[in-house]
Amino acid sequence: MIETKAGYREIEHTADWELQVWAPDLPALLEQAARGMYNLAGIQFYPAPRQVHEFDIPAGDPERLLVAFLSELLWILEQDGLGFDTFILNLTGDGLHARLEGTPVAAQSKEIKAVTFHNLAVRQTADGFLVNIVFDV
Amino acid sequence: MINLTDLTRINDYEWEIPQTFRSDMRVPVRIIATRQLLDKVMSNNSLEQAVNAATLPGLVGRVLVMPDMHQGYGFPIGGVAATRLPDGVISPGAIGYDINCGVRLLASQIPFNAAAPLLDELATALDHFCPSGVGGKGELRMSESELDRVCREGARWALKHGLATETDLRRTEEGGCLAGADPSKVSSRAKERGRPQLGTLGAGNHFIEVDIVDQIFDPGAAREMGLELDHLVVQIHCGSRGFGHQICTDFVEDFQAAVRRYNIHLPDRELVCAPLNSREGQDYLAAMRCAANYAFANRQVLANNARKAFEQVFAGKVAHWQLNQVYDIAHNMGKIETHDIDGKQVKVCVHRKGATRAFGPGAAELPDEYREIGQPVLVPGSMGTASWVLVGTHESMARSFGSSCHGAGRVMSRAKAKKEVRGERLRKELEDDGIHIRAGSMAGLAEEAPAAYKDVDAVVETVVGAGLARKVARLRPVVVIKG
């Protein structure tokens, strides 16, 4: 049962991990997906130092945008050991500009190999957007 | 949802979903399973994913799913599909993100009784010498040009650096090196991820396991492989790490546009593909081979490190402590092979995702010592349960593109396993059973609990019953290292 305007929950999947994510708009959906992915990976953040990271993703359909955004976060996590808790996401006709703030990751209990396109479909609902994302682990 | 009434029973071990089941299917789906194993997948999407796989352009024969099948992403785990050359497709999602994830088996002449007092020390040594865990980095530091050499040379790169023997290479699928790898087709991001990770195990379901040979079913084949009853062996299960994951990620994204260019319509975007003779298909093939070779080298470096651990623990205490390679086999790979299709020798691209090559006796690809008995097929179980050594058969060549199962296969979701299994309790139960555990994460250990997997003995009985493999030996774990 979806009770909040934005959030995520884990869905049963035999081999991998599946998240259901919902939000009132697309940028908020990306943010909730990121928070859900960090939660699945068992990430714990150091309180400091705060760091800012910015990147752009070219325009594409919502599914490609979602996969590219989450894949970028996995890349930053693996290469720089950084995770984010503040998301400023601007979506324009040219694509997504992300300005993220976060801290180094103190611990990560699970490895996510990839964000998949499996049955990926961002759907519009009466309250906003809904998507199920399968992660290869 | 697919029902049992949609399936045609062929015999006790085989079922078929006819091509007429769905209008977009290009070939039928053959399921290798007993009724009992079939029941375990009817409630999830495994069979629907197999039907989706049967829509790929250029398929020949039929799509097969092995008895360890389970729901994956796009293509089911346990799936085998062959596409014709030159215009059939290659699909990165039908090979998987962990390109050339596979298993290596090393045999020793160390009797269990002699090793028993030293097993805990051995677990610590293996854990020390073989880096594991989330994002784990190895001791090797390599430049991009050195990584390019790994991409081109695979396990032979390790031989040049004194980390392998000629026997290791001879007893590795494709000699540990796929031809046609081209590092220029690999993204800089993949290379950045791959450079520090060579010689690491990773996390998830990857492991190093010390087993004892519990039963021997074919003494002649076991002797040829160096397997002796009650003696220690080592299994190494891992793949191409972040290097392979990134290559698959890059091409699944790239192929989202390719399917539109080639007017290919698919039921699932994870199945995106490109014709083998297209620029996109050739680029993926060349990059995928780089990841395959990286994985061969990765398992070779880990094998060398396992040898160091054995030397540290057993040298001077136990005679003949050396580890000799039995075989190394991939279970996530796309390979160009020649198979008999309707009486003709046809060159095809065989996609195996969670399925093992299982070539039968006489295959030219096998080393001399195995040509008479058939290719060793390594089937790891879940920790705490048995693993198996099988050999491929003439039947597997004729009916499954020379393929067999790759493991036990999951049956319980990770979410449920986390809820139902406590990592610390599981660890104690396994240790009470005489299995020495080293695990990076108790939550990760819980997700990989034996209860989350099918009965590997039932899976093996099924491929043997279907004629796709023969039993050689059963293994029982005594040490498990998990990231």
Chai-1 contact restraints between the chains, C-beta under 6 A:
chainA,res_idxA,chainB,res_idxB,connection_type,confidence,min_distance_angstrom,max_distance_angstrom,comment,restraint_id
A,E10,B,A415,contact,1.0,0.0,6.0,A-B,restraint_1
A,E12,B,S413,contact,1.0,0.0,6.0,A-B,restraint_2
A,E12,B,A415,contact,1.0,0.0,6.0,A-B,restraint_3
A,H13,B,S413,contact,1.0,0.0,6.0,A-B,restraint_4
A,T14,B,N44,contact,1.0,0.0,6.0,A-B,restraint_5
A,T14,B,H70,contact,1.0,0.0,6.0,A-B,restraint_6
A,T14,B,Q71,contact,1.0,0.0,6.0,A-B,restraint_7
A,T14,B,R410,contact,1.0,0.0,6.0,A-B,restraint_8
A,T14,B,S413,contact,1.0,0.0,6.0,A-B,restraint_9
A,A15,B,H70,contact,1.0,0.0,6.0,A-B,restraint_10
A,A15,B,G72,contact,1.0,0.0,6.0,A-B,restraint_11
A,A15,B,I77,contact,1.0,0.0,6.0,A-B,restraint_12
A,A15,B,R410,contact,1.0,0.0,6.0,A-B,restraint_13
A,S71,B,T249,contact,1.0,0.0,6.0,A-B,restraint_14
A,E78,B,G135,contact,1.0,0.0,6.0,A-B,restraint_15
A,Q108,B,V134,contact,1.0,0.0,6.0,A-B,restraint_16
A,S109,B,S441,contact,1.0,0.0,6.0,A-B,restraint_17
A,S109,B,A443,contact,1.0,0.0,6.0,A-B,restraint_18
A,E111,B,V134,contact,1.0,0.0,6.0,A-B,restraint_19
A,E111,B,A203,contact,1.0,0.0,6.0,A-B,restraint_20
A,E111,B,G204,contact,1.0,0.0,6.0,A-B,restraint_21
A,K113,B,Y97,contact,1.0,0.0,6.0,A-B,restraint_22
A,K113,B,H245,contact,1.0,0.0,6.0,A-B,restraint_23
A,A114,B,Y97,contact,1.0,0.0,6.0,A-B,restraint_24
A,A114,B,H245,contact,1.0,0.0,6.0,A-B,restraint_25
A,A114,B,T249,contact,1.0,0.0,6.0,A-B,restraint_26
A,T116,B,Y73,contact,1.0,0.0,6.0,A-B,restraint_27
A,T116,B,E270,contact,1.0,0.0,6.0,A-B,restraint_28
A,F117,B,R269,contact,1.0,0.0,6.0,A-B,restraint_29
A,F117,B,E270,contact,1.0,0.0,6.0,A-B,restraint_30
A,H118,B,Y73,contact,1.0,0.0,6.0,A-B,restraint_31
A,H118,B,G74,contact,1.0,0.0,6.0,A-B,restraint_32
A,H118,B,E270,contact,1.0,0.0,6.0,A-B,restraint_33
A,N119,B,D268,contact,1.0,0.0,6.0,A-B,restraint_34
A,V134,B,Y73,contact,1.0,0.0,6.0,A-B,restraint_35
A,D136,B,Y97,contact,1.0,0.0,6.0,A-B,restraint_36
A,V137,B,G204,contact,1.0,0.0,6.0,A-B,restraint_37
